[in-house]
Amino acid sequence: MSRSPSAVLLTVALTGLSLGSADALRAQTPALDAEDPIAAAEAHGRDYPAPEVVWSLPEFWKREPDGTSERLCVDLPSGPTMTRSGEFVIGGIEMPIEAGRQHKIWWKPINSTLEMTADFAAHPLDGGDGEVDFSVQFTTHYTNDTPPQKIPEEAFFPSGTTFPSPGRWMVVVTSAENWGCFIFHVEPATEGSGRG
């Protein structure tokens, strides 16, 4: 199955935080346009630098997310939930996900740092076309008075994400030594839904 590469790579950073040593941890972008893009992404996960110790999930979370702590590509369930892949948890998604409409998604690296950056690589699994628009607007509510130990635990990447066409879309996200891979099931846009 050969098709032209249509993966997109986006690098983003939390406002006001230094990029510093986090850049040195990046591995090459996975070959998402390979014949088996899911296998290629999971091979990338095996090769990507792993943390020596994975932090526990934040205490303020009331339940374990769906998914797995293994570095595997995880299908998002059909209902709103938190979903984990590797060292990333995502959530805040209003279902269904529709093509061409912006959806709020938060991306939480479990091993957060004060020098957080994130790389996103997206690829259509069903022959869709176009680039995913992450429209990431990074803000932080932390101030000089915020206890430093609270920043890594609570930090995350908020986004407004738009998938250009229906079908299954795979997104690989990395941040420092955190890796995750999520498969989104994108529905055709419905008339007048106007969500975003």
C-alpha positions in Angstrom: 0.0 0.0 0.0 1.9 3.1 -1.1 0.6 6.6 -0.7 2.2 10.0 -0.6 3.3 11.1 2.8 0.7 13.3 4.5 2.0 13.3 8.0 2.4 16.7 9.7 4.9 17.5 12.5 4.2 20.4 14.9 6.4 21.5 17.7 4.9 23.6 20.5 6.0 24.9 23.9 4.4 26.2 27.1 4.5 30.0 27.1 7.3 31.4 29.2 9.2 28.2 29.8 12.7 27.6 28.5 13.1 25.0 25.7 16.6 24.1 27.1 17.6 20.4 27.4 14.1 19.1 26.4 15.1 19.6 22.7 18.0 17.1 23.1 15.6 14.3 24.0 13.7 14.3 20.7 14.0 11.3 18.5 13.3 11.4 14.8 9.7 11.7 13.7 8.2 8.3 13.2 7.8 7.1 9.6 4.0 7.5 9.7 3.7 7.1 5.9 5.1 3.6 6.1 3.2 0.6 4.8 2.1 -0.2 8.4 2.0 3.3 10.1 0.8 1.9 13.5 3.7 -0.6 13.6 6.1 2.2 12.6 4.7 4.5 15.4 5.0 1.7 18.0 8.6 1.0 16.8 9.3 4.7 17.3 7.9 4.4 20.8 10.3 1.5 21.6 13.3 3.5 20.3 12.2 6.8 21.9 14.1 7.7 25.1 12.2 6.4 28.2 12.2 7.9 31.7 14.0 5.9 34.3 11.0 6.3 36.6 7.4 7.1 35.5 5.6 9.3 37.9 2.3 8.4 39.5 -0.8 10.0 38.1 -1.8 13.2 39.9 -3.7 12.6 43.1 -6.5 15.0 42.1 -7.5 12.6 39.3 -10.4 10.6 40.6 -9.9 7.5 38.5 -7.5 5.7 36.2 -7.7 6.6 32.5 -8.6 4.1 29.9 -5.8 2.8 27.7 -2.4 1.5 28.7 0.9 2.6 30.2 2.7 0.6 27.5 3.9 2.5 24.4 1.2 1.3 22.1 -1.2 3.1 19.8 -4.5 3.3 21.6 -8.0 3.7 20.0 -10.0 6.4 21.7 -13.4 5.1 23.1 -16.6 6.5 21.7 -17.5 8.5 24.8 -15.8 11.3 26.7 -13.0 9.9 28.8 -9.4 10.2 29.7 -7.2 7.9 27.7 -3.6 6.9 28.3 -0.9 5.7 25.9 2.7 5.3 27.3 3.5 8.5 29.3 0.7 10.6 27.9 -2.9 11.0 29.0 -5.4 13.0 26.9 -9.0 14.1 27.6 -11.5 16.9 27.6 -12.8 15.8 24.2 -16.5 16.3 23.3 -17.7 13.4 21.2 -18.2 12.7 18.4 -15.1 14.1 16.8 -16.2 15.6 13.5 -14.1 16.5 10.5 -13.5 20.2 9.9 -14.6 21.2 13.4 -12.3 22.3 16.2 -12.2 20.1 19.3 -10.7 20.9 22.6 -8.2 18.3 23.6 -5.7 18.5 26.5 -2.5 16.5 26.3 -0.9 15.6 29.7 2.7 14.3 29.8 2.9 12.2 33.0 6.6 13.1 33.6 6.2 16.8 33.2 9.1 19.2 33.5 9.6 22.9 33.8 11.0 22.9 30.2 8.1 21.3 28.5 7.8 21.2 24.7 5.7 18.9 22.6 6.0 17.4 19.1 2.8 16.2 17.3 2.9 14.0 14.2 -0.5 13.1 12.6 -1.3 10.7 9.9 -4.6 9.5 8.2 -5.0 5.7 8.4 -7.9 5.5 6.0 -6.5 7.4 3.0 -7.8 10.8 4.3 -6.0 13.9 3.2 -4.9 17.3 4.6 -3.0 18.4 7.7 -4.3 18.2 11.2 -4.5 21.7 12.7 -3.6 21.6 16.4 -4.2 25.4 16.9 -2.3 25.1 20.1 -2.7 28.2 22.3 -0.3 27.8 25.2 -1.0 29.7 28.4 -0.2 28.9 31.9 -1.9 30.1 35.1 1.3 29.6 37.2 2.8 32.7 38.9 6.0 33.4 40.8 4.0 32.4 43.9 3.1 28.9 42.6 5.0 26.2 44.6 7.5 24.7 42.1 6.5 21.2 42.9 2.9 21.9 41.7 4.0 22.9 38.2 5.3 19.5 36.9 2.3 17.7 38.4 -0.4 19.9 36.9 1.2 21.1 33.7 -0.4 20.0 30.4 -0.8 21.2 26.8 -4.3 22.5 25.9 -5.3 22.6 22.2 -8.1 23.2 19.8 -7.6 20.4 17.2 -9.2 20.1 13.8 -9.1 16.9 11.6 -9.5 17.8 7.9 -11.3 14.7 6.8 -13.3 11.8 8.3 -11.7 8.4 9.0 -9.1 7.1 11.5 -6.3 9.5 12.3 -3.2 8.5 14.3 -1.4 11.2 16.4 2.0 10.5 18.0 2.9 13.0 20.7 6.2 13.4 22.5 7.4 15.7 25.2 10.9 15.2 26.8 10.9 11.5 27.8 7.1 11.1 27.4 5.6 9.3 24.4 2.0 8.6 23.4 0.1 7.4 20.3 -3.7 7.9 19.9 -6.1 6.8 17.2 -9.0 9.2 16.7 -12.2 8.1 14.9 -13.3 11.2 13.0 -16.9 11.4 11.7 -18.2 13.4 8.8 -19.2 16.9 9.8 -22.9 17.3 10.5 -24.8 20.4 9.3 -25.2 23.1 11.9 -23.3 21.4 14.7 -21.3 24.6 15.1 -19.2 23.2 18.0 -15.7 24.2 18.7 
